Amino acid sequence: MRLASNFFASLPNYKLDIHPNVFKINISKDWTWFYLNPNQLFLFFQDPIHLITKWRNRLLSSTANLSLGKYEISMKHIEDIINNESYTRLDHCLTISDINPKDRQNYQSCIRLASDDVINLLKVNDNTRGTIIYLSLLKLLVKAYIDKSTSISEREFI
């Protein structure tokens, strides 16, 4: 996919961006953060479920150190809720399998992690702000790309 889209790599013997059927994209020069060649033969899209589970799996990754500014984003915050004896499963609806990194396509786990109940329980601890923001963004991704009740105008805003 990276080679075909010329995303920081290219095919040595075949240049897809000079193919006769390419389409041209005019990207604002102000968009220095957006990488896409002006000539594209085709584009790649991921299905929304895959996008959501990828977001969850990044949180579950043992090799990724996630942070948002000075705020840590950590699965440990979720583990603390699950292991906290003052909460029951009725308080957060989470299970250990929701934070199992081997179950990579567990979409329902994404929904449970991004629930208002989990986010509200995380708000009790000041050190969880990064994880709260991360899970809130996950919730917005679900709302924008998957939730069928979200209107087009709401999707544009999200």
QUINORDA-V400207 format. One record per residue. RES is the residue in three letters. PHI is phi in radians with two decimals (999 if undefined). Layout:
RES	PHI
RES	PHI
This chain:
MET	999
ARG	-1.10
LEU	-1.17
ALA	-1.19
SER	-1.61
ASN	1.06
PHE	-1.58
PHE	1.02
ALA	-2.85
SER	-2.56
LEU	-1.30
PRO	-1.21
ASN	-1.92
TYR	-2.50
LYS	-1.75
LEU	-1.22
ASP	-1.38
ILE	-2.01
HIS	-1.12
PRO	-1.13
ASN	-1.76
VAL	-1.18
PHE	-1.96
LYS	-1.79
ILE	-2.12
ASN	-1.70
ILE	-1.77
SER	-1.02
LYS	-1.16
ASP	-1.28
TRP	-1.49
THR	-1.22
TRP	-1.48
PHE	-1.84
TYR	-1.85
LEU	-2.85
ASN	-1.12
PRO	-1.18
ASN	-1.96
GLN	-2.28
LEU	-1.46
PHE	-2.76
LEU	-2.08
PHE	-1.98
PHE	-2.30
GLN	-1.80
ASP	-1.21
PRO	-1.04
ILE	-1.08
HIS	-1.10
LEU	-1.05
ILE	-1.14
THR	-1.20
LYS	-1.11
TRP	-1.09
ARG	-1.13
ASN	-1.13
ARG	-1.14
LEU	-1.15
LEU	-1.40
SER	-1.09
SER	-1.44
THR	-1.73
ALA	-1.55
ASN	-1.82
LEU	-1.74
SER	-2.65
LEU	-2.23
GLY	1.11
LYS	-1.57
TYR	-1.66
GLU	-1.41
ILE	-1.94
SER	-2.53
MET	-1.21
LYS	-1.02
HIS	-1.07
ILE	-1.24
GLU	-1.03
ASP	-1.08
ILE	-1.17
ILE	-1.10
ASN	-1.51
ASN	-1.29
GLU	-1.26
SER	-1.42
TYR	-1.92
THR	-1.86
ARG	-1.10
LEU	-1.15
ASP	-1.28
HIS	-2.27
CYS	1.08
LEU	-1.70
THR	-2.28
ILE	-1.05
SER	-1.13
ASP	-1.19
ILE	-1.99
ASN	-1.50
PRO	-1.20
LYS	-1.37
ASP	-1.62
ARG	-1.33
GLN	-1.93
ASN	-1.51
TYR	-1.16
GLN	-1.06
SER	-1.08
CYS	-1.06
ILE	-1.12
ARG	-1.17
LEU	-1.10
ALA	-1.61
SER	-1.27
ASP	-1.05
ASP	-1.06
VAL	-1.14
ILE	-1.08
ASN	-1.15
LEU	-1.18
LEU	-1.19
LYS	-1.16
VAL	-1.13
ASN	-1.84
ASP	-1.16
ASN	-1.38
THR	-1.77
ARG	-0.99
GLY	-1.09
THR	-1.17
ILE	-1.07
ILE	-1.12
TYR	-1.05
LEU	-1.23
SER	-1.15
LEU	-1.15
LEU	-1.04
LYS	-1.10
LEU	-1.17
LEU	-1.08
VAL	-1.09
LYS	-1.12
ALA	-1.33
TYR	-1.87
ILE	-2.14
ASP	-1.09
LYS	-1.24
SER	-1.43
THR	-1.34
SER	-1.30
ILE	-1.06
SER	-1.12
GLU	-1.17
ARG	-1.10
GLU	-1.13
PHE	-1.27
ILE	-1.17
